[in-house]
Amino acid sequence: MSAVVQDRYAPAPEGLFQIAQIDRPTITADEVLVRVHAASVDRGTWHIMAGLPYPIRLAGFGLRRPKYANPGRNLAGTVEEVGGSATGFTPGDEVYGMATSTFAEYAAVRADKLAPKPTNLSFDEAAAVPVSGCTALQAVRTHGRVEAGEKVLILGASGGVGSFAVQIAKASGAEVTGVCSTSKVDLVGNLGADHVIDYTDEDFADRGPRFDVVIDTGGNARLSQLRRALTPRGRLVIVGGETDGRLLGGSDRGIRAKVLSLFVGQQMGTFVTSENAADLMTLRDLIEAGQLTPAVDRTYPLDEVAAAIRHMLEGKARGKLAVSVSPGRLQTPATGSTP
């Protein structure tokens, strides 16, 4: 099969990837082999590609060099083969979910990280949902515990996670304010935000009244600034805001927030996304009900994964970036293992 491959870690995608012919993955009993039609790019793609911050290497992605063929994590496609103990799927089913090495024509996916694809989405649109959608769902409902009538502030509202968080908070009945740059104000408004703050023109912490929940999906705002935007007993959920630090990569802000919340009335912290089929099913229900739509900025062919990652790193993406895994759009691959 054709697949993106990398043989080293690097913080920049240029010159890192090549298209090669490698063996199809062999599935275990609890896995499903999926013919990948589309994948997508998120911030986690970069972490796995770069091997940064360093703790990600200790988490099983390879100490000196990448353990997996490529950093793809999201997919949408059709079931090709089902493992002996994997239930709920049959060959030909249209599915979406999370796996490793998804920038390829086939991927082995654990059955508990896979769900039926929303019927009203294309494969490109569905592939944009899994990791970012699950992260947003857990930020809003599990950790933010957003309730109807509450005032919610979402920083990074035009990004991958933020664009989902705006819609999920609205579906929960909240009054939503999104924060983004000037060029993306229209996008956030179209996602359903009740109010939009252009951070180049206004400090969100100066907006009154204060918010019951603040979800920071990558603003890198100071904790003091975030606390100023919260009610005295408000809830802060830090999702993103990475720095270029090699040891902690900005995760120290979430750690400091957790510690500080032990001494103040505000509840603050961060979390690691749980990748599971139950949340994928919840997202599918919201999508099919018309309450959630992935904002796909553009779709890249498989041999332009580096360009997609660069577009994301430069902060230019309006929502999500999809990757089409279509043999007809591939350049001639390098020689490798048998297809």
VENSUL-V706161 format. One record per backbone hydrogen bond with DSSP energy under -0.5 kcal/mol. NH is the residue of the N-H (numbers start at 1). CO is the residue of the C=O. Records with the same first field share a line. If there is no record, write none. Layout:
# VENSUL-V706161
NH=CO / CO
This chain:
# VENSUL-V706161
3=20
4=103
5=18
6=69
10=49
16=13
17=13
18=5
20=3 / 18
21=334
22=1 / 20
27=25
31=28
32=109
33=81
34=32 / 107
35=78
36=34 / 105
37=76
38=76
39=323
41=321
45=42
46=42
47=43
48=44
49=45
50=46
51=47
52=47
53=246
54=246
55=247
56=53
57=54
58=54
59=55
60=57
61=56
62=57
67=61
73=40
74=40
75=97
76=38
77=95
78=35
79=93
80=33
81=33
83=31
85=29
86=29 / 83
87=85
92=79
93=90
95=77 / 93
96=115
97=75
98=113
99=73
100=108
101=70 / 72
102=72
104=102
105=2
107=34
109=32 / 107
111=30
113=110
114=111
115=96
117=94
121=118
126=122
127=123
128=124 / 125
129=126
130=126
133=129
134=130
135=131
136=132
137=133
138=134
139=135
140=136
141=137
142=137
143=138
144=139
146=140
149=173
150=147
152=150 / 175
153=213
154=177
155=153 / 215
156=179
157=154 / 179
159=156
163=159
164=160
165=161
166=162
167=163
168=164
169=165
170=166
171=167
172=168
173=170
174=169
175=150
176=174
177=152
178=195
179=154
180=197
184=181
185=182
188=184
189=185
190=186
191=187
192=189
193=188
194=176
195=176
197=178
198=196
199=180 / 197
201=198
202=198
204=202
206=203
207=204
211=229
212=151
213=151
214=235
215=153
216=214 / 237
217=155 / 215
226=222
227=223
228=224
229=225 / 226
230=226 / 227
231=211
234=231
235=212
236=267
237=214
238=236 / 269
239=216 / 237
240=216
243=249
251=248
253=250
255=251
256=252
257=253
258=254
259=255
260=256
261=257
262=259
263=260
264=260
267=234
268=266
269=236
271=238
275=273
276=274
277=112
280=276
281=277
282=278
283=279
284=280
285=281
286=282
287=283
288=284
289=285
290=287
291=286
292=286
296=294
297=295 / 320
298=320
300=322
302=324
304=301
305=302
308=304
309=305
310=306
311=307
312=308
313=309
314=310
315=312
316=311
317=311
319=158 / 317
320=295
321=41
322=298
323=39
324=300
325=37
326=324
329=326
330=327
334=19
337=21
